[in-house]
Amino acid sequence: MHADLSRATFRPERHYSAVLAQQGRVQLDADLNEQTAIQLHQARNLAADLIGRHGGPVGACGFRIEYVGGKHDLDTLHIHGGRYYVDGILCDADRPAPGVPVPDEDAGQQPPAEADAHWDYWNQPDGFRDPERPGDRLPSPAQSPFLVYLQVWERAVSAAEDPALREVALGAALPDTAVRTKVVWQVLPLPLTALDIGDAAPSPGAVREAFEKWAEAETAPSARLAARSERPEHADDDPCLVRPDARYRGPENQLYRVEIHAGGEAADATFKWSRENGSVIFPVDELDGTWVRLATLGLDSKLALEVGDHVEFTDTAYTSRLEALPLLRVEELDLPGRRVRLSAEPDPRVGRLPHLHPFLRRWDHREGPRRKGRTNSLKGGAVPLAEGRWLPLEDGVEVYFAKNGTYRTGDHWLIPARTATGSVEWDTDTARRPLLKAPAGIGRHLAPLALVTGEGSTADLRRAFGALATDVPPADQAALDAEARAAHEERTAEAGPA
């Protein structure tokens, strides 16, 4: 989650069941967040154990799919309301009812607008599909059947993306308080060729089985990373701001975030990093070419923008699409006008619609010369990924990508760095060698919904479950007589012989 956190402490393998606050102690965000994580872990595992990997309640089972052919090859899907669980995560497909405004007496009484009872493929709340992009369009079932599936994941939402989260009574000069985690569900198509199904009319059971194999491969991360802190060779040249023997040389505690920017194989993948967990963001008020006017330039010098910083120009839609765009460099600052000039004009598909809340996200890697003549050349504004060797970030913090990994945009690792120990917090073996870890996120969860073979011809692939509670059966006369005899015999035994 992109949030201003001290660290993330939840570890399911430790089997903690609750966090207990102690009197007179400092309150930390990590403790409160771990309690939330424990409860979510318990609730979702219980739901998955009872329901199975996916399913919906009988009578309110959501995400029924209906294929509707459209004009100009713009087909769509109707996504009907209800609830559905994927790996224990609740997904709600019901559309909110429209509000009823106060009637305008001058204009006369107007009937309230009727809302659709369902979402469709193009307006689903977190899908952000674009009809102008051929890759977003639905396959033609006339040419080949295709599968419709549900993708579920979670992301952090800050006040920059949802201004209603900010308490206006605190004033604009103070930072926001807390972020929210949001369940993102997206209904997406998948051609049967991706499932290695050659049958032109496969059975629903065969499709489910093939999908489970595909989903397991898609969601199992193969990328692994380790982190450490090593005293840099030039440490003696630095001002004496930290302990001379410290391996982490930063002057403050940080939570480093290493995040995959462009995914794929190692030769194509890139990454970006932030010492503030990627939480430094700037809401965009206006875009004019390469000039961007911001709502604020930061709360202090550490959380501000400087010339040379690399930023991600994005909005709610592109954040949900999990697609990498080139990172842009800050070339010029106009402090009185709250404007920055970027190295290039942002992608025309991003940041042009105010209701999508565009913003800049700052990353802390830089391009420039390194020690001993090495250079840090960037690719698309991000750092090229190299496997099998230690890569320095800053202040002695280094990361290592294991060989033969496959990387996905958004995968990330969190590395707490502490001045008290002069080191980073990272698990090691008994020989103090850093352990390789899978990404801390993004966790993707997939479930099949329907097999579309044509208009009006859709095979439902969902699963449903019934309620556990049933009526208490009334006792018959024989049972009542047996209970009376048992009670009489118990009283007789207690009374003893006469």
N, C-alpha and C positions, 0 to 999 in steps of 0.2 A: 504494500500500500504506500502510495506517495503521501506521506504525512510527516509532520515534524515530531518524530519519536526519539526517545533516548535509546531504546533497544527493543527487540522482540524476544521475550523469554519463554514463550509457550513451547514445550517439547512433549508430545504425546507419550513418548517412551518412558517418561519419568512418572507417569500415572498419578499426577496430582489431581485431586478432586475439587479443591477449592483454594482460594487465596484468603487468608485471615489477616485483617488489619490489626496492628498493635497500637496501643495508646502512646501518645507523645512521640510518634515517629514521623519522619518526612514521608509525604505521600508522593509516589512516583507514578508516572503514566504507565510504565511497564507493568506494574502490579495490577492496575485496573484493567488494562488490555488483556493480561493473561487470564483474569477471571472470566472475561467475555469469551476468550478463545476456548477455555475449558468447558464452559456451558454449551457453546456451539458444537464443539467436538462431541460432547456427550449426546446432545439432542439429535444431531445429524446421524451419528452412528446408530442410535436407537431406531430412528426412522428407517434407515437403510436396512437394518437387521430385520425389522418387522415387514417392511414393504418389499424389499428386494432392491436391485440396482435402480429401477425406475418404476413408477406407477402412479395412478391417480385414484381418488376415491370414487366409488360407484355413485352415480347421481350428480357428481360435480367434477368429473374427470375432464381436465382442460386439454387444450391443444389438439382438438379434432381438426383435421386438415381437409379442406375442400378445394380442389383445383378448379380454377375459373379461367377459361381462355379469353383473352382480350383482343382489342383491335391493334393493328400495326405491330403484331408480334409481341405486344406487351401483356403477357399472361401474368396471373397473380394467384395467390393462395389466400383463402379465408382461414383465419386462425381463431377458432371458437374459444370462448371463455371457460374458466374453471381453474382447477389447481392440479399441479403435477409435481412429483418429487423425483429428482435425479440425484442419486448418491446421497439421499437424505436432505437435499437442498430444496426448499419450497419455491416453486415458480408459479406466479399468479398471472393468468392470461386475461382476467376480467378487465374490461374497459371502465374507467371511472365515469360516473354519471356527470353530464354537463351541469354547471351551475345555473341557477335561475336568477336573472338580474331583476332589480326593482323595475316595475313597469314604468314606461315613459307615458305619462298621461296625455301629453301633446300628440304623440305619435299613435295613440290608441293601444289597446291591448294586443300584444303579439303572442302567438302561440310559441311555447318553448321549442327550441330546436331539438330534433330527435337525433340522437347519436347512434352510430352503428353498434350493433350488439357484438361485433367481433373486430379484431385487427385484420389487416391484410399484409401480405408480404412486403409491400412497399412502405407502409406506415407503422410497422411494428416499432415499439417504443425505443428499443436499443439496437435495432438492425441497421438503420441508416443505409439502406440500399439505394443505389442511384440508377434510375432508368437509362441514363445516358452512357453508362459503362456496360459494355457487352458482357463482361465477366460477372456482373450482378444479375443478369437476366436469367430466368428459369429455363432449363432445357426443354426441348419440345418432346412431349410424351408420344407424339405421332412418330417420331424417329426412333426413340428408345425410352423405355420406362426409367424413372429416376426416383431416388429415395429422398424423403424429406426428414430431416433430423433436427434435434434441439441441442444447441450448444449453450452451456451455462458456465459462468465464471463470475468473479467478484472484483470490484475495483473501488478505490477510494474516491469520494466526491467531496470537494472542499467548497468553501463559500465563493470561490471564484467561478465555479460551475453552477452553483445553486445559491444565489444571493440571499434566499430566505433563511439560510443557515446562520447568517450573521445577526447578532443582536445589535440593532441600531442604537439602542440606548447606551452602549459602550463607546460610541463615537467612532469616527473613521480613522482616528489616529492609532487606535489599539488594534492588535491582530485579532484574527478570528479565534474561536475557542476550540471546537472539536470538529473533526471530519466525520463523515459517515461512510460505511461500506455498503455497497449496493450490489444486489444480485442482478446480473445482466443475463437475460435470455435472448437468444437469437434463433429464429427458424431459418434453416439454410437447406439448399438442395445439394444432392450428391449423385453423380451418375453411377450406374451400376458397374461400369468398367473399373471404378476405383475400388470396388469390392471383389473384383475378380470373379464376377458372376457372368457366365456365358449364356445361360438359359434365357431365352427371350420372355418367358413367362414363369419366373421362379415363384416358389411357394413362399408365403409369409414367414414360415419357420426357417427356410433357407436364407432368406434375406436377413432375418434377425441374427442368425448365427454368423453370417459373413460380416454383418455390421459390428458385432461384438469384437471380432478379431481385429477389424480395422480400427475401432475406437481404442482398443487396448494399445495398439501400436502408436496411435496419434497422441494419446495422453501420457504415455510413459516417457519421462524425460531421459535423454541419453547424455545431455550436457552435465558436466561436473566441474566444480571449481574448489580451489583451496586458497586460503589467505594467510598471510603472516606479516610480521613487522621485522625489518632488518635495519640496523643502524646504517644510514647512507655513508658512502665514502667521503662525502663533503660535509659530514656533520660537524667536524671541528671548525669549519668556516662559518657556521651559523652563529648568530647571537646566542648567548647563554640564557635562553628562555625556558629550557627544560633541563632535566637531569642530564649530565654529560654522558651517562651510560644508557640513556633511554633509546630504545629501538624505534618506537613511534615518536617522531619529532614535532608533532603538531602542538600548538600552544593551547588547544581546547579539546574537550571531549567531542567526538563526532560519531555519527552513524553513517558509514559509507554505504552507498548503494551502487552495485555494479549491475547494469541492465543491458540485455541484448537489444541492439537497435535494429539492424537488418539481420534476419535469420538466414538459415540454410547451412550448408557445410562450412567448415572452418575457413576455407579459402575465400568464401563470399561474405561471411558474417562479420559484423562490427559490433562494438559495445560502447557504452557511455557510462560515466560515473559521476556521482554527486557526493559531496561530504555532508549533505543535509537530507539524505534519503529522497532526493528529488522533490522536496517540498517547497522550493523557492519558486513561486509562480507570480505572474503579473497579469491581471485582467486587462484585456485590450478594449479601449474605447473607440479607436478609429484606425483604419488602415488606408494609407495613401502611398501606393507604390512600394518603395522600400522603407518608408517612414511609418512607424507605429506609435500611436499615442496611447499611453497607458494610464490606468486609473491611479497607479502609484508607482514610484521608482524604488520602493523598498522601505522597510522600517528602520534599518540602520546600515552601516557600511558593509557588514558581513552578509546581509540579505539583499543587497542592491545589485545593480548591473554595472559592469565596467566594460570599457572597450577591450575587445578580444574574447569576451565570454561567448560561448556557444549556447544557443537557445533553440528550443523546439516550439515552433508556431503551430498550435493545434487548437481543437475545440472539442466539445462533447461528442460530436459525431465521429471524428477521426480517432479520438481516444478509444471509443467503443469498437471501432473497426480493427484495431491492433495492426495497423499498417505503418511502415516506416517511411517517413519523408526526410529529405536532406535537412540536417541541422544547419542553422544560419549563424553567422558571426556578427556580433555587435560591432559596428564600424564607427559610430558617432553617437554622442549623447547630447540632448538638448534638455538640460535640467529644468529651466523655467517653464518650458512647454510640456514637460513630462513625455518627451518623445525620444525614440531611439531609431537610428538608421541601421538597417540590416544589410548584409552582404549581397542579398538577392531578394527579389520579390517572392513572397510566399506562394506556395502552390495555389492556383486559382480555385481549387475545390475546397479549400479550408479557410475558415475565419471570415467569410463574407456575410454570414447570417448572424445578426446579434442574438437571436433567441438560442443559438447554440453556444453562446458564451465563450468566444475565443480568448486565448491567453497564451503567454509565453512561459515556458518552463526552462529554468536555467540549469545547465550542466557545467561541471567544474573542470573537465579535461581541457587542455590547451594544446595548440600546435606551436612548435618552436624547437630550438636546439636543445639537445640533452648533453650530458657530460660525455667526454671522450669522443666527441664528434658525431655521436649518433643523433638522428633527427626523429621527431615524432610527427610523421606525416599522416594526415587524416584522410578518410574516404567518406564522402558525403557528410562531412562534418563530424563523423564518429571515428573511434579508434579501431583500426584493423585488428581482428582477433588472431592471435598466434597461440597454438597449442604446444604443450610440452616444455614450456620455459616460464620462468617468473617474469611478470610484467610489472614495472613500478607504476604506482599511481602518484603519490606524493608523500612527503614526510616519513618515508620509510615503509609505507604500506605497499605490499606487493600481492598480486593475484596470479594464480596458476590454473590454466584451463587444461583438463585432461585430454588426451588424444582421442581421435575418432568420435567426437561428439557431433550431434546435430542440434542446431540452435533455433529457437523460436522467438520472434519479436515479443518483448515483454517479460521473458524469463529474467529473474533477478536474484541476487544474493545480497544479504545485509551483513556488514562488518563493523561492529562497534570498536572504536579506538578510544583508549583511556589514558589520560595524562598521569593518573595515580600510579599505574603500573608501567607506563612507557611502552605499551604493547597493544595489540589487538586481541579481542576475545574470539577465539576460534578453537574448536575441538582438536585435540591432538591424540596420538597414540602414546604408549608408555615410553617410547623413545623421543617424545616431544616433536614428532613429525606431524605437520598439519594434515588433517583428514579431508579427502575429497567429498563434496556434498552436492546433492541434486539441488536445483533451484528452490528457493523459498516460495516461489509462485512464478507464473500464474497457474493455478490449478484449473484445468479445463475438464468439464463433465459433459458427456454426450449420451443421447438417447434417441432411438429411432421413433418416428411418429407415423409415417405413412409411406406406402409405395404407390406412386402415381403412374397409371398406365394410360390415362386419357381423361377427357372431361367427363365427369360423372362416374368415373371408374377409379376409385382409390381404395386400396387395401389398408385397413387400420392396423398399425403395428404397436399401438399403445397397450399397456397393461393396466388392469384395474383391481382394486382391493375393496372388500366390504368392511363394515364396522365390526369391531370385536365384541361389543356389548350386544346382548340378546335379552329378551324378556325372561323374567324368572318364571319357570313353569309352576302352575298351581299344584299343590300336593293332593294326591288322590286319597280316598278313604282308607285303603289298605296301608298306605304310608303313615297316616295319622294313627291308626290302630296300633301299628308296630311301635311308633314313638311312645304311645300311652303304656304299652306293655313294658317297654324298656324302662320307662320312668318308674312304674310300679315295682319292677324287680329291683331297681336301684334303691328305692325307699325300704323295701323289705330287707335287703342285705344290710343296710345301715342300722335298721332297728334290731337285728339279731334275733336269736330264738326267744320265744315267749317264755 
